[in-house]
Amino acid sequence: MLWIWISILFMSAYQMTLTNYFLNNPDYFQLNAYTWESEEFRSLDLGEIFLAEDELDFDRIAACMVKKQYDLREVKVRELADWKVWEKEIRQQKPVEFQKLRNSYAMVFSDIYCFPVPVSMREGTPFVDYADGFGDPRSYGGERRHEGCDIMGASRPRGFYPVLSMTGGVVEKVGWLEKGGWRIGIRAPSGAYFYYAHLYRYAKEWEVGEKVEPGMLLGYMGDSGYGVQEGTVGNFDVHLHLGIYLKTDHYEELSVNPYWVLRYSERFIRQADY
């Protein structure tokens, strides 16, 4: 009987210790090796504070995201003053998991050097607009979630707006897709896959494996797709669908929200004569 009581006392002490840890460290125990596959991470809710900074600090982003439940949209600057203390504590508790999270944010943002549509040098030409539509419902081909962000160019005809590569990298996929129309997919140096869909036409005949530089002209915005037959157009307004995908522990292609990536890339908007 003695060993039963010893076991009970041991388990009670262990449970109390574990409960106390969770109560005192509510943020850290939610961080694990697969946090980068969570809905919270995939939302990439960077917020305005980091958009205003000259350069992104991925250690700071990761620490603040963990501490603020992965949503920095409503956070004030003063609330992040202790981020170095948070980083130190999190690294002490979960060093491997924190570094993996930090590297995941870097994978998404570190290769961005261009907004995907340039501003026209011609006076009076309207610029594109976009909103956060990640996760919105879609019905073509079955009920599903929108896995990207739509940059709208409906005020001009298909083929009017140029589409530039946001990153350098290598062409991984190109050609027709039923849902995506004429699309091109580029693997950036840090590992993220950038998917540009519904193009009107390509700037050139792209080959898989071809190297791409940031700002290189990929093609022109259109309304292709939602059709089995190649060249199907007219089923929706002219726009560019931008998708960003990561290869994670359990997924070959896991989508993340491009909205805040686009907001960040606005600092790199280029000009073109069109």
N, C-alpha and C positions, 0 to 999 in steps of 0.2 A: 504493500500500500504506500510505503514511503516514497517510492519512485514516482507514483502517480501524483502525489502532492507536490513533489519537486518539479515534475513536468508542468503541472498547473501553474505553480508560482513562476516558473521560467517563461511560460507562454504569456502570462499576465504582464510580467515585467517587459517582455518584448513588445506586446501590443501597446502598452503605455508609452514606451519609448518611441515606437513608430508613430503613434497618434500625436505625441508631442512634437515630433519632427515635422509632420504634415501641417500641424497648426502653426508652427513657427516659420515654416518654409513653404507656404502655399503655392508659390510660383515654381520653385525648383522641381518639385516632384512631378509636375506636369511635363517637364522636359525629358524626352527620351531619344533614343537613336532613330526613331521614326517620326519625330515631330515634323520634319520637312514633308511628310506625306499627309499631314493633318489639314483640315479645312481652314483652321486658323492661319497656318503658314501660307497656304495657297492663296489666301485673300490678299496678302502682301500690302496690308493697310499701313503704308509708310507715313502718311500725314504730311501736313504743310511744313512742319519744323525742319525735317530733313531735306525737303525740296529747296529750302532757303539757304542751305549750306553749300559752300564752294566745292566740297569733296565729301563723298559718303565715307563714314567710318563704320565698317561692318562689325567691329567689336561693339561699338556703341549701339548700333541698330539691334544686334542680337540681344544684348543685355536689356535694353529698353523694351523690346518686344516681349521677352520672357516676363519681365516685371509688370508690364501693362497688358497682359493677356493677349498679346499679338495684335493690338489695335492702337495705333498712335494718332488716329485722326482727330480726336478731341483733346489730346494731351497738350498742356501748356509747357513752355520752355522751362519754367522754374520747377516743374515736377520731375524733370530729368537730370537735375543738378547732381544727384548722387550716383550716376550711372557707373562710374568707375568702381564704387563700393559694391554695387550689384554685380558687376562683371567679376570682381575678385571672389565674391561669395559663391557665385554660380560655378565659376571655374574650379573652386575648391570642392564643391559638392559633386559636380558632374562635368569634369574637364573634357572628356571625349564627346559627350553629347552637345556641350556648348560649342566646341570647335566645329562640329558637323553642322550645327545650325548656322553658325557664323559663315561657314563656307558656302552654305546653300544660298544665303542672301547675296554673297559675292558672285556666285555662279549666275544669278539672274541679272544683276546690275553692273558688274564690273566691265563688261564688254560694250556697253552702250556709248556710241559716239555720234549718233545721228537720229533725228526725228524722221519717221518714215516718209513724210511728204514735205517737200520744200515749199517755202513761200514764193509766190510769183513776183517777179520783178516788175510786172506790168500793173500799173495803177488801176484799181477798181476790180481786180480779180479776187473773188471771195476765197477765203481760206477754208480748210476743212474743219469739222468739229467732231467731237466724240464724247461719250459718257461711259460711266462704269456699268456695263451690261453683263459682266461676268456672272454666270450662273442663271441668267434669265432662261425661261423655257423656250424650247424650239420643238417643232412638230414634224418637219420634213424628215422622212425616213424613220419615223417613230419618235415618241416622246423622249426628250433628252435635255441636257443643260447646255447653254451657250458656253463654249470653252475659250472664248477670246474677247476681244474688244473691237468694235466696229468704228472705223474712221469714215465718216460720211462725206461724200462728195457729190450729193444728189443735185446740187445747183448747176452742175456742168455735165455734159454727156460723157458716156463711157470713153475711155482713152484720153481724157483731158489731163488728169492729175498724174504726175510722175510718182513712182514708188521707189524709195531708196532703201538700201540695206542699213538697218540700225547698227549692225555690228560687222566686223570682219568674220571670216570663217570659211566653211567649205559647203558647197551645194551638196545636199544629201538626197533630196527628192525634188522632182520637177515633172510637170505634165498635168494631165487632166484627172480630177477627182469628181465624183458625182456631186458631193456636197460642197466641195471647195472650188469647183471650176478649175480654171487655169491657176495653178499655185506653184510656189517654190518654197522649199524648206532649207534653211541654212543652219548648220551646227557651228555655234560660236566657239572661240578658243577655250572658254571656261567650262563648256559642256552643255549649255542651254541650247535648245532647238527653237529657232524662230521661223514661224510659218506665216507666209503671206498668201492670202487666198482671194478669189473672185477677180483675178486680173483680166483686163481686156486683151492684152497681148504682152509678150515678153520684149525686153529691150534688145535681146539677142537670143541665139539658140544656146541655151545653157546646157551644160553637161554635168552629170553627177561626178563629184570629185573636183570640180572646178573651184579655184580659190576666188573669194570675194573680199573686197576691201570695204571698210565702213563708208557709207555714202554713195556707193556704186549704184547706178540705175539698174533696177531689176526688171521693171516693166511699167505698165500703166493701169491705173485703177479702172475697174469695170464692174460688171454685174453677171459674170459667168458662174454657172453652177446650178445646183438643184435640178440636174437632169442627167440621165444615163448617157445621152448622146453628146459627144464632144462638141463644144461650141454653143451649148444652150445658154441663152441670155434672156434678160427681161423678167425674171421671176421675183425680183426685189430691186430696191433702189441701188444706184451706183455707190459702192463703198469698198474699202479695204478691210478685210478681216485679218486682224493680227492675233496669232496664237503663240504662246510661249510654253514649251514643254520641257520637263526634266526627266531624265532617266534615274529612277530612285531604286531603293532596295527591292520593292515589290512591283514596280511598274516600269514598262518600257517607255511609255509616254504619259506623264502626269501633268495635266495643265495647271498653270498658275495664272493669276490675274494680271493681264498686261496694263491695266489702267494706270497704276502708279508708276510703272516703268515708262509709259508714254509721258506722263506728267514730268517725270525726271528728265526725259530726253528732250523736252521742249527747250532746254538750255542749249541744245545743239542744233536748233533749226537752221537749215541752209536756205539759200536763195537759188532760184533757177528762172530762166527766161522761157516762160510758157503762157 
